[in-house]
């Protein structure tokens, strides 16, 4: 029995992840322990005679057999139950890590239609290039995109926050310490002299523009219906704080070409009381609204509905901020304000709570409600609409609250605040930590053409190349690993500057990378964009050539440093190139004759520069990668030491 026990306990640890093996062990254990004790040596009686114990075995033989069978049955039952449990657990685990194949084309987008006449001139999604001013929106054009607003627009949005701020507290401002409930006039913690007190302002972090043909079409059609059924709408008096801020910005005494460009806001129809208004929300919820529009069914779910079930907006960012909650992880202490175009139409005016105000909209008497609590309670005016089609959420502004003596600061261009997930991912509004996602998206034709242009624009040999298929990799686990690395590098970059590639090789025209230079030439925000990169970290878009199965394996599990099949003349690392021809040289053709290349994001950080064909010296310990430019006449190669510094974002299949 000791031998059997020893074998089992040595065998079990090496098989503990195998449900079948565990099942067999559980069956075997009762049998092992149910064995009768081995016959011992004969004992001597008191008078010296040897006495046999055989009569004891014969006496209990039947009972022992029943006991043995009972233990075996119990073991089988328990083992079977555990086996089923482990099998289900294994299946659930496998499902979680299973890659879901999806397609951009499965999400149908409504074209602009008549709304094409009203598309703002600063929208860029329908343009081939950021500098293409000749392109015009057409009725058959359909798009659903989010774009980072240019860095030069940040001054305008920060100005909007500054000028619509009011130092007023209401009971709707939650206690930041969670020690006080709803308190008339606000709890002690949010008073001007409280701790942390009422925010004294807001620091803009980033602005995101929403360009959605379906939402915009619904908005303009609803606005047109209001225009047709209303002979006239009594104007808002006084005008909104947002309108005042916009007009004061555009009416500067200095010529606009000296101090700023034209602000990125639309021309509104003030005869229909069309206005820009704020709506506060957590970041992920704000991004969900930007993707799928407002939902009246969720109206009032967070803070009641004092003026009926509808969508609530404010002219003051301070009021909207009362409903903006920070989120977890990447968005800790970060909130969102939606800057929306709202067509108020004919307004029902009230100065006191009126839950039945909705009825006036349902009866067709009014299109919205203006709750003037500023007049009755010296707080804020609130604007309520009861039809989501009267709202177009045009911007999502990410910001932080400022307290005491803090003041807004200019935003750094080299290290911009980025969303937790890429702006163009379908999962951009999801929480990657829980439950997470693992999806490969077949991109639409427009993106395939864009990447084909990028491929041909970055190849020094051969071509033109034809891209047969492109899959976008949206994997929360791989992405979180990459973003954690990016966060650590950002902290390092705040202390030590990382020289860019064109500074290391002494060639200003070479840019950060050839891929980055090409992307800057056309409108790539739908798929890849320099706006989503951090040049201060030497974050680059680079190619990696491999086989069909290699591409799928890397996109599934990430890179594995030290497992390269090709030469490693610069040591272990992930070998990447800015020149497509360089990467294609490492490709093995698949069964269909196609070649497979990964387009990756790479955090090169602090680069060690060499012009040799191999390592010519010891690489410094603080280096994150190698920039190899052999004898200055071969394509530059980037060798990244740590696999967490690289994210394989696209699987590209070349004919």
C-alpha positions as CSV (number, residue, x, y, z in Angstrom):
1,X,0.0,0.0,0.0
2,X,2.9,2.4,0.7
3,X,4.1,1.8,-2.8
4,X,0.6,2.6,-4.2
5,X,0.4,5.8,-2.2
6,X,3.8,6.9,-3.3
7,X,3.0,6.4,-7.0
8,X,-0.3,8.3,-6.7
9,X,1.1,11.3,-4.9
10,X,4.1,11.6,-7.3
11,X,1.8,11.1,-10.3
12,X,-1.0,13.5,-9.2
13,X,0.9,16.9,-9.3
14,X,2.0,16.4,-12.9
15,X,-1.6,15.7,-13.9
16,X,-3.5,18.1,-11.7
17,X,-4.7,20.2,-14.7
18,X,-6.0,17.2,-16.5
19,X,-9.6,16.6,-15.5
20,X,-9.6,13.0,-16.8
21,X,-6.5,12.1,-14.8
22,X,-8.0,13.6,-11.6
23,X,-11.1,11.5,-12.2
24,X,-9.1,8.3,-12.5
25,X,-7.1,9.2,-9.3
26,X,-10.3,9.7,-7.4
27,X,-11.5,6.3,-8.5
28,X,-8.2,4.6,-7.6
29,X,-7.9,6.2,-4.1
30,X,-10.8,4.4,-2.5
31,X,-9.5,1.1,-3.9
32,X,-6.1,1.7,-2.5
33,X,-7.3,2.6,1.0
34,X,-9.8,-0.2,1.0
35,X,-7.1,-2.9,0.7
36,X,-7.0,-5.2,3.8
37,X,-3.9,-4.8,6.0
38,X,-1.0,-7.0,4.9
39,X,-0.5,-10.2,6.9
40,X,1.8,-9.4,9.8
41,X,4.4,-11.8,11.3
42,X,3.1,-14.6,13.5
43,X,2.8,-13.7,17.1
44,X,3.8,-16.0,20.0
45,X,1.3,-16.9,22.6
46,X,2.0,-16.7,26.3
47,X,3.2,-20.3,26.5
48,X,5.5,-19.8,23.5
49,X,3.3,-21.4,20.9
50,X,2.8,-19.6,17.5
51,X,-0.8,-18.6,16.9
52,X,-2.1,-18.0,13.4
53,X,-4.5,-15.0,12.7
54,X,-6.1,-16.6,9.7
55,X,-9.3,-17.2,11.7
56,X,-9.8,-13.4,12.1
57,X,-9.7,-12.9,8.3
58,X,-12.2,-15.7,7.7
59,X,-14.4,-14.3,10.4
60,X,-14.9,-10.8,8.8
61,X,-14.4,-11.6,5.1
62,X,-18.0,-10.8,4.0
63,X,-18.1,-7.5,6.0
64,X,-14.8,-6.3,4.7
65,X,-15.9,-6.9,1.1
66,X,-19.1,-4.9,1.6
67,X,-17.1,-2.1,3.2
68,X,-14.7,-2.2,0.3
69,X,-17.5,-2.0,-2.3
70,X,-19.2,0.9,-0.3
71,X,-16.0,3.0,-0.3
72,X,-15.5,2.2,-4.0
73,X,-19.0,3.3,-4.8
74,X,-18.6,6.6,-2.8
75,X,-15.4,7.3,-4.6
76,X,-17.0,6.7,-8.0
77,X,-19.8,9.0,-7.1
78,X,-17.6,11.8,-5.8
79,X,-15.1,11.3,-8.7
80,X,-17.9,11.5,-11.3
81,X,-19.4,14.7,-9.8
82,X,-15.9,16.3,-9.6
83,X,-15.2,15.2,-13.2
84,X,-18.4,16.9,-14.5
85,X,-17.6,20.1,-12.5
86,X,-14.1,20.2,-13.9
87,X,-15.3,19.5,-17.4
88,X,-17.7,22.4,-17.2
89,X,-15.1,24.7,-15.7
90,X,-12.7,23.8,-18.4
91,X,-15.3,24.5,-21.1
92,X,-16.2,27.9,-19.6
93,X,-12.5,28.8,-19.4
94,X,-12.0,27.7,-23.0
95,X,-15.0,29.8,-24.1
96,X,-13.6,32.9,-22.3
97,X,-10.3,32.6,-24.2
98,X,-12.0,31.6,-27.5
99,X,-11.5,34.1,-30.2
100,X,-14.7,35.5,-31.5
101,X,-14.6,36.3,-35.3
102,X,-16.6,39.3,-36.3
103,X,-16.9,41.7,-39.2
104,X,-17.2,45.5,-39.4
105,X,-19.8,45.1,-42.1
106,X,-22.2,43.2,-39.8
107,X,-23.0,46.6,-38.2
108,X,-25.2,48.5,-40.8
109,X,-24.8,52.3,-40.8
110,X,-27.5,54.5,-42.2
111,X,-26.2,56.9,-44.8
112,X,-26.5,60.7,-44.5
113,X,-29.4,61.3,-46.9
114,X,-30.6,64.9,-46.9
115,X,-28.4,65.6,-43.8
116,X,-25.4,65.7,-46.2
117,X,-26.2,69.4,-46.7
118,X,-25.7,70.1,-43.0
119,X,-22.5,68.2,-42.3
120,X,-20.1,70.5,-40.4
121,X,-17.1,71.6,-42.5
122,X,-14.6,70.6,-39.8
123,X,-15.7,67.0,-39.9
124,X,-13.0,64.8,-41.4
125,X,-14.3,61.2,-41.6
126,X,-15.5,61.6,-45.2
127,X,-12.2,63.1,-46.4
128,X,-9.3,61.2,-48.0
129,X,-6.8,63.4,-46.3
130,X,-6.8,65.8,-43.4
131,X,-5.9,68.6,-45.8
132,X,-8.5,67.6,-48.4
133,X,-10.8,70.6,-48.5
134,X,-12.4,69.7,-51.8
135,X,-14.2,66.6,-50.6
136,X,-18.0,67.0,-49.9
137,X,-20.3,64.8,-48.0
138,X,-22.8,63.0,-50.3
139,X,-26.2,61.5,-49.5
140,X,-25.1,57.9,-49.9
141,X,-22.1,58.4,-47.5
142,X,-22.3,56.3,-44.3
143,X,-19.8,56.5,-41.4
144,X,-19.7,55.8,-37.7
145,X,-16.4,57.2,-36.3
146,X,-14.8,58.8,-33.3
147,X,-11.9,61.2,-33.8
148,X,-9.5,62.8,-31.4
149,X,-9.9,66.6,-31.8
150,X,-6.6,68.2,-33.0
151,X,-4.3,69.5,-30.3
152,X,-4.8,73.1,-31.5
153,X,-8.6,72.8,-30.7
154,X,-7.9,72.1,-27.0
155,X,-7.6,75.8,-26.2
156,X,-11.2,76.3,-27.4
157,X,-12.6,73.5,-25.3
158,X,-10.7,74.6,-22.2
159,X,-12.0,78.1,-22.7
160,X,-15.6,76.6,-22.9
161,X,-15.0,74.9,-19.5
162,X,-13.6,78.1,-18.0
163,X,-16.4,80.4,-19.2
164,X,-19.3,78.1,-18.3
165,X,-18.1,77.4,-14.8
166,X,-20.2,78.8,-11.8
167,X,-19.2,78.4,-8.2
168,X,-22.7,77.1,-7.1
169,X,-23.4,73.9,-5.1
170,X,-26.6,71.9,-5.1
171,X,-27.9,68.8,-3.4
172,X,-27.1,66.8,-6.6
173,X,-23.4,67.0,-6.0
174,X,-22.4,63.7,-4.3
175,X,-20.4,63.7,-1.2
176,X,-16.8,62.8,-2.3
177,X,-16.1,61.1,1.1
178,X,-19.4,59.2,1.0
179,X,-20.1,60.2,4.6
180,X,-23.1,62.4,3.8
181,X,-26.3,61.7,2.0
182,X,-28.3,64.1,-0.2
183,X,-28.2,67.5,1.5
184,X,-30.0,70.7,0.5
185,X,-27.3,73.1,-0.7
186,X,-24.7,70.4,-0.7
187,X,-22.9,68.6,2.1
188,X,-20.1,70.2,4.0
189,X,-17.5,68.3,2.0
190,X,-18.4,70.1,-1.3
191,X,-18.8,73.6,0.0
192,X,-16.3,76.3,-1.1
193,X,-14.4,76.0,2.2
194,X,-14.9,72.2,2.5
195,X,-12.5,69.3,2.0
196,X,-11.9,68.7,-0.8
197,X,-14.6,71.4,-1.5
198,X,-16.4,72.5,-4.6
199,X,-14.1,72.1,-7.7
200,X,-12.6,75.5,-8.6
201,X,-12.3,74.5,-12.2
202,X,-11.7,71.7,-14.7
203,X,-8.6,70.5,-16.4
204,X,-9.3,69.3,-19.9
205,X,-7.4,66.1,-20.9
206,X,-8.7,65.3,-24.3
207,X,-11.6,66.0,-26.7
208,X,-13.2,63.4,-28.9
209,X,-15.5,64.3,-31.8
210,X,-18.4,62.0,-32.8
211,X,-19.0,61.6,-36.5
212,X,-22.0,59.3,-37.1
213,X,-24.1,59.6,-40.2
214,X,-27.1,57.7,-38.8
215,X,-27.3,59.8,-35.6
216,X,-26.7,63.0,-37.5
217,X,-29.4,62.2,-40.0
218,X,-32.0,61.4,-37.3
219,X,-31.1,64.7,-35.6
220,X,-31.4,66.9,-38.7
221,X,-34.7,65.2,-39.7
222,X,-36.2,65.8,-36.3
223,X,-35.0,69.4,-36.4
224,X,-36.7,69.8,-39.8
225,X,-40.0,68.4,-38.5
226,X,-39.9,70.9,-35.6
227,X,-39.2,73.7,-38.0
228,X,-42.2,72.7,-40.2
229,X,-44.7,72.5,-37.3
230,X,-43.6,75.6,-35.4
231,X,-44.2,79.0,-36.9
232,X,-41.8,80.5,-34.5
233,X,-40.1,79.7,-31.2
234,X,-39.8,82.2,-28.4
235,X,-36.0,82.7,-28.0
236,X,-34.1,81.8,-24.9
237,X,-33.6,84.7,-22.5
238,X,-30.9,85.2,-21.5
239,X,-28.8,83.3,-24.0
240,X,-27.0,80.2,-22.7
241,X,-23.6,80.4,-21.1
242,X,-22.3,78.1,-23.9
243,X,-23.4,80.5,-26.6
244,X,-21.9,83.4,-24.7
245,X,-18.6,81.5,-24.4
246,X,-18.6,80.6,-28.1
247,X,-19.4,84.2,-29.2
248,X,-16.7,85.7,-26.9
249,X,-14.2,83.3,-28.3
250,X,-14.9,84.2,-31.9
251,X,-15.2,87.9,-31.3
252,X,-11.7,88.5,-30.1
253,X,-10.3,91.9,-31.2
254,X,-7.2,90.1,-32.6
255,X,-7.4,88.6,-36.1
256,X,-8.1,84.9,-35.9
257,X,-5.1,83.9,-38.0
258,X,-2.9,85.4,-35.3
259,X,-4.2,83.7,-32.2
260,X,-6.2,80.7,-33.2
261,X,-8.1,79.0,-35.9
262,X,-11.9,79.0,-36.3
263,X,-13.5,77.1,-33.4
264,X,-14.7,73.5,-34.2
265,X,-18.4,74.1,-33.6
266,X,-21.3,74.2,-36.0
267,X,-23.5,77.0,-37.1
268,X,-26.8,76.6,-35.2
269,X,-30.3,77.5,-36.0
270,X,-31.1,79.9,-33.1
271,X,-34.7,80.4,-34.5
272,X,-35.3,76.8,-33.3
273,X,-33.5,77.3,-30.0
274,X,-30.7,75.1,-31.2
275,X,-27.9,75.2,-28.6
276,X,-24.8,73.5,-27.3
277,X,-25.3,72.1,-23.8
278,X,-23.4,69.9,-21.4
279,X,-24.2,66.4,-20.1
280,X,-22.1,64.8,-17.4
281,X,-21.4,61.0,-17.3
282,X,-18.7,58.4,-16.4
283,X,-16.2,58.0,-19.3
284,X,-17.2,54.5,-20.5
285,X,-20.9,55.5,-20.4
286,X,-20.1,58.6,-22.4
287,X,-18.3,56.6,-25.0
288,X,-21.3,54.2,-25.2
289,X,-23.5,57.2,-25.9
290,X,-21.1,58.4,-28.5
291,X,-21.3,55.0,-30.2
292,X,-25.0,54.2,-29.8
293,X,-26.8,57.5,-29.0
294,X,-28.8,58.4,-25.9
295,X,-31.5,56.1,-24.7
296,X,-34.7,57.6,-23.3
297,X,-35.4,54.3,-21.5
298,X,-32.4,55.0,-19.2
299,X,-33.4,58.7,-18.6
300,X,-33.4,59.6,-14.9
301,X,-32.1,56.2,-13.8
302,X,-29.2,57.8,-12.0
303,X,-30.6,61.0,-10.5
304,X,-34.4,60.9,-10.8
305,X,-36.6,62.9,-13.2
306,X,-37.8,66.1,-11.6
307,X,-39.3,67.3,-14.8
308,X,-40.4,64.1,-16.4
309,X,-38.6,61.2,-18.0
310,X,-36.2,62.8,-20.4
311,X,-32.7,63.8,-21.2
312,X,-31.2,66.5,-18.9
313,X,-28.6,69.0,-20.0
314,X,-27.0,72.1,-18.5
315,X,-25.5,75.3,-19.8
316,X,-22.9,75.3,-16.9
317,X,-20.2,72.7,-16.9
318,X,-20.4,72.9,-13.0
319,X,-24.0,71.6,-13.0
320,X,-23.2,68.8,-15.6
321,X,-20.1,67.8,-13.5
322,X,-22.5,66.9,-10.6
323,X,-23.5,63.8,-12.5
324,X,-20.1,62.9,-13.9
325,X,-18.6,60.0,-11.9
326,X,-15.1,58.9,-12.2
327,X,-14.4,55.3,-13.1
328,X,-12.0,52.6,-12.2
329,X,-8.5,51.8,-13.4
330,X,-7.4,54.0,-16.3
331,X,-10.3,56.4,-15.7
332,X,-9.7,56.8,-12.0
333,X,-10.3,60.6,-11.2
334,X,-11.2,61.1,-14.9
335,X,-14.7,62.2,-15.9
336,X,-16.6,62.9,-19.1
337,X,-18.7,65.8,-20.3
338,X,-20.7,65.5,-23.5
339,X,-21.0,68.7,-25.5
340,X,-24.2,68.2,-27.4
341,X,-26.2,70.0,-30.1
342,X,-29.7,70.2,-28.7
343,X,-32.8,71.4,-30.6
344,X,-35.0,72.8,-27.9
345,X,-37.8,74.0,-30.3
346,X,-40.8,75.5,-28.5
347,X,-40.0,75.5,-24.8
348,X,-42.1,74.9,-21.8
349,X,-40.9,77.3,-19.1
350,X,-41.1,76.4,-15.3
351,X,-39.3,77.5,-12.1
352,X,-40.3,74.6,-9.9
353,X,-40.2,70.8,-10.1
354,X,-42.9,69.6,-12.5
355,X,-42.9,65.8,-13.1
356,X,-45.9,66.2,-15.5
357,X,-43.9,68.5,-17.9
358,X,-43.5,65.5,-20.1
359,X,-47.3,65.6,-20.9
360,X,-46.9,68.9,-22.7
361,X,-44.5,67.2,-25.1
362,X,-46.7,64.2,-25.5
363,X,-49.7,66.5,-26.3
364,X,-47.6,68.2,-29.0
365,X,-47.8,71.6,-27.2
366,X,-44.0,71.8,-26.5
367,X,-40.8,70.3,-27.6
368,X,-38.8,70.6,-24.4
369,X,-38.7,72.1,-20.9
370,X,-36.5,74.8,-19.5
371,X,-36.4,74.5,-15.7
372,X,-35.2,77.9,-14.5
373,X,-34.1,77.0,-11.0
374,X,-31.6,79.9,-11.2
375,X,-34.5,82.2,-10.9
376,X,-36.3,80.4,-8.1
377,X,-33.4,78.9,-6.1
378,X,-30.4,80.7,-7.3
379,X,-28.8,77.5,-8.7
380,X,-28.8,76.5,-12.3
381,X,-31.1,76.4,-15.4
382,X,-31.7,72.8,-16.6
383,X,-32.8,71.9,-20.1
384,X,-34.9,68.8,-20.7
385,X,-35.8,67.1,-24.0
386,X,-38.0,64.0,-24.3
387,X,-36.9,62.7,-27.7
388,X,-33.3,61.4,-28.2
389,X,-33.5,62.5,-31.8
390,X,-33.4,66.1,-30.6
391,X,-29.8,65.6,-29.4
392,X,-26.6,65.0,-31.2
393,X,-23.7,64.2,-28.9
394,X,-20.9,65.8,-30.9
395,X,-18.0,65.9,-28.4
396,X,-16.8,63.8,-25.5
397,X,-14.5,65.9,-23.2
398,X,-12.4,64.0,-20.7
399,X,-11.3,66.1,-17.8
400,X,-10.2,66.2,-14.1
401,X,-11.6,68.3,-11.3
402,X,-9.4,71.0,-9.9
403,X,-9.5,72.1,-6.2
404,X,-8.2,75.0,-4.1
405,X,-5.4,76.8,-5.9
406,X,-5.1,74.5,-8.9
407,X,-5.5,76.0,-12.3
408,X,-5.8,74.6,-15.8
409,X,-2.5,74.0,-17.6
410,X,-1.6,73.7,-21.3
411,X,-1.7,70.1,-22.5
412,X,1.6,68.4,-23.6
413,X,1.5,67.5,-27.3
414,X,4.1,64.8,-27.1
415,X,2.4,62.8,-24.3
416,X,-1.3,63.2,-24.8
417,X,-4.0,61.5,-22.7
418,X,-5.3,58.5,-24.5
419,X,-8.3,56.4,-24.0
420,X,-7.8,53.0,-22.3
421,X,-8.7,51.4,-25.7
422,X,-8.1,52.6,-29.3
423,X,-10.7,55.0,-30.4
424,X,-11.7,53.0,-33.5
425,X,-12.2,49.7,-31.6
426,X,-15.7,48.4,-31.5
427,X,-15.1,47.6,-27.8
428,X,-13.9,51.1,-26.9
429,X,-16.6,51.7,-24.3
430,X,-16.1,48.3,-22.7
431,X,-14.2,47.5,-19.5
432,X,-11.2,45.4,-20.5
433,X,-10.6,44.2,-17.0
434,X,-14.0,42.5,-16.5
435,X,-15.4,40.6,-18.3
436,X,-12.8,41.4,-21.0
437,X,-13.1,40.4,-24.7
438,X,-11.1,38.5,-27.4
439,X,-12.3,39.4,-30.9
440,X,-10.8,39.5,-34.4
441,X,-12.7,41.9,-36.7
442,X,-12.6,41.7,-40.5
443,X,-12.2,45.3,-41.4
444,X,-14.4,47.1,-43.9
445,X,-13.3,47.8,-47.5
446,X,-12.3,51.4,-46.7
447,X,-9.8,50.3,-44.0
448,X,-8.4,47.5,-46.2
449,X,-7.7,50.1,-48.9
450,X,-6.1,52.4,-46.4
451,X,-3.8,49.7,-45.1
452,X,-2.9,48.7,-48.7
453,X,-1.9,52.2,-49.3
454,X,0.2,52.2,-46.2
455,X,1.9,48.9,-47.3
456,X,2.8,50.2,-50.7
457,X,3.9,53.5,-49.3
458,X,6.4,51.9,-47.0
459,X,7.9,49.3,-49.3
460,X,11.3,50.0,-50.9
461,X,11.2,46.9,-53.1
462,X,8.7,45.1,-55.3
463,X,5.0,45.9,-55.4
464,X,2.5,47.1,-55.9
465,X,1.2,44.8,-53.2
466,X,-2.4,43.7,-53.0
467,X,-4.0,43.2,-49.6
468,X,-6.5,40.4,-49.7
469,X,-7.8,40.6,-46.1
470,X,-7.2,42.5,-42.9
471,X,-8.2,41.4,-39.4
472,X,-8.1,43.8,-36.5
473,X,-7.1,42.2,-33.2
474,X,-9.2,43.4,-30.2
475,X,-7.8,41.4,-27.2
476,X,-8.3,42.9,-23.8
477,X,-5.6,40.7,-22.0
478,X,-2.9,41.5,-24.5
479,X,-3.9,45.2,-24.6
480,X,-3.8,45.6,-20.9
481,X,-0.3,44.2,-20.7
482,X,0.7,46.7,-23.4
483,X,-0.9,49.6,-21.6
484,X,0.7,48.7,-18.3
485,X,4.0,48.9,-20.0
486,X,3.1,52.2,-21.6
487,X,2.2,53.6,-18.2
488,X,5.6,52.6,-16.8
489,X,7.4,54.1,-19.8
490,X,5.4,57.3,-19.4
491,X,6.6,57.7,-15.9
492,X,10.2,57.1,-17.1
493,X,9.8,59.6,-19.9
494,X,8.7,62.3,-17.5
495,X,12.2,62.0,-15.9
496,X,14.3,61.1,-18.9
497,X,13.8,62.1,-22.5
498,X,13.8,59.3,-25.1
499,X,15.6,60.6,-28.3
500,X,13.5,59.8,-31.5
501,X,14.9,57.7,-34.4
502,X,15.6,60.6,-36.7
503,X,17.7,62.3,-34.0
504,X,19.7,59.1,-33.4
505,X,20.5,58.6,-37.1
506,X,21.0,62.3,-37.7
507,X,18.5,62.4,-40.6
508,X,15.6,64.7,-39.7
509,X,13.7,63.7,-42.9
510,X,13.5,60.1,-41.8
511,X,10.9,61.0,-39.1
512,X,10.0,58.8,-36.2
513,X,9.2,56.0,-38.7
514,X,8.3,55.6,-42.3
515,X,4.9,54.2,-41.4
516,X,4.2,57.2,-39.1
517,X,5.1,59.6,-41.9
518,X,2.8,57.9,-44.4
519,X,-0.1,57.8,-41.9
520,X,0.2,61.6,-41.4
521,X,-0.5,62.1,-45.1
522,X,-4.0,60.7,-45.1
523,X,-7.1,60.4,-42.8
524,X,-6.5,57.2,-40.9
525,X,-8.4,57.8,-37.6
526,X,-10.7,55.0,-38.4
527,X,-8.0,52.4,-38.2
528,X,-4.6,53.9,-37.4
529,X,-3.6,57.4,-36.4
530,X,-0.7,59.4,-35.2
531,X,-3.2,60.9,-32.7
532,X,-3.4,57.5,-30.9
533,X,0.4,57.2,-30.6
534,X,2.7,58.7,-28.0
535,X,5.8,60.0,-29.9
536,X,7.5,60.9,-26.6
537,X,7.7,57.2,-25.9
538,X,8.9,56.4,-29.4
539,X,5.7,54.5,-30.0
540,X,5.7,53.4,-33.6
541,X,3.7,51.4,-36.2
542,X,5.9,48.6,-37.5
543,X,5.7,45.5,-39.6
544,X,6.5,41.9,-38.6
545,X,6.7,39.2,-41.3
546,X,5.8,35.6,-40.3
547,X,3.9,32.5,-41.5
548,X,0.1,32.1,-41.5
549,X,0.1,30.0,-38.3
550,X,2.7,32.3,-36.8
551,X,0.5,35.3,-37.4
552,X,-2.5,33.7,-35.8
553,X,-0.5,32.4,-32.9
554,X,1.1,35.8,-32.1
555,X,-2.3,37.5,-32.4
556,X,-3.7,34.9,-30.0
557,X,-1.0,34.7,-27.3
558,X,1.3,37.7,-28.1
559,X,4.9,37.6,-29.0
560,X,7.4,35.2,-27.3
561,X,10.9,36.6,-27.1
562,X,13.6,33.9,-27.6
563,X,11.4,31.7,-29.9
564,X,12.3,33.3,-33.2
565,X,12.9,30.9,-36.1
566,X,15.1,33.4,-38.0
567,X,18.5,34.8,-37.2
568,X,19.0,36.8,-34.1
569,X,22.1,38.9,-34.9
570,X,21.1,41.6,-32.4
571,X,20.1,39.1,-29.7
572,X,16.8,38.1,-28.4
573,X,13.8,40.4,-29.0
574,X,10.9,41.1,-31.3
575,X,12.2,42.1,-34.7
576,X,10.2,44.7,-36.5
577,X,10.7,46.9,-39.6
578,X,9.3,50.2,-41.0
579,X,10.0,48.9,-44.5
580,X,7.4,46.3,-45.6
581,X,9.9,44.7,-48.0
582,X,12.1,43.9,-45.1
583,X,9.3,42.1,-43.3
584,X,8.1,40.3,-46.3
585,X,11.5,38.7,-46.7
586,X,10.8,36.7,-43.5
587,X,7.3,35.5,-44.6
588,X,6.5,31.9,-45.5
589,X,3.7,31.5,-48.0
590,X,0.5,29.8,-46.8
591,X,-1.4,27.0,-48.4
592,X,-3.2,29.6,-50.6
593,X,0.1,31.2,-51.7
594,X,-0.5,34.3,-49.6
595,X,2.0,36.0,-47.2
596,X,1.1,37.2,-43.7
597,X,2.4,40.3,-42.0
598,X,1.5,41.8,-38.6
599,X,1.1,45.6,-38.3
600,X,2.1,46.3,-34.7
601,X,2.2,49.1,-32.2
602,X,5.7,49.1,-30.6
603,X,6.9,51.0,-27.6
604,X,10.6,51.5,-28.4
605,X,11.3,53.8,-25.5
606,X,15.0,54.4,-25.0
607,X,16.7,53.0,-28.1
608,X,20.3,51.9,-28.5
609,X,21.5,53.0,-31.9
610,X,23.9,51.0,-34.1
611,X,25.1,51.0,-37.7
612,X,26.7,47.6,-37.5
613,X,25.3,44.3,-38.9
614,X,25.3,42.9,-35.4
615,X,25.9,43.9,-31.8
616,X,29.1,45.9,-31.7
617,X,29.1,46.5,-28.0
618,X,27.2,45.9,-24.8
619,X,23.7,47.4,-24.9
620,X,23.1,49.8,-22.0
621,X,20.8,48.4,-19.2
622,X,18.4,51.3,-19.5
623,X,17.7,50.6,-23.2
624,X,14.3,49.2,-24.2
625,X,15.2,48.4,-27.8
626,X,17.8,48.6,-30.6
627,X,17.6,50.8,-33.7
628,X,19.8,49.1,-36.3
629,X,20.7,51.0,-39.4
630,X,23.5,48.8,-40.9
631,X,26.1,51.0,-42.7
632,X,23.3,53.5,-43.3
633,X,22.3,51.7,-46.6
634,X,19.9,49.0,-45.4
635,X,16.3,49.4,-44.1
636,X,16.2,50.4,-40.5
637,X,15.3,47.6,-38.1
638,X,13.8,47.8,-34.6
639,X,14.5,45.1,-32.0
640,X,12.3,45.4,-29.0
641,X,13.6,43.4,-26.0
642,X,10.3,42.8,-24.1
643,X,7.2,41.2,-25.7
644,X,4.9,43.4,-23.6
645,X,6.2,46.4,-25.5
646,X,4.5,45.2,-28.7
647,X,0.8,44.8,-29.6
648,X,0.0,42.9,-32.8
649,X,-3.0,45.0,-33.9
650,X,-3.6,43.9,-37.5
651,X,-3.2,40.5,-39.3
652,X,-2.6,41.4,-43.0
653,X,-2.9,38.9,-45.7
654,X,-1.0,39.8,-48.9
655,X,-1.8,38.1,-52.3
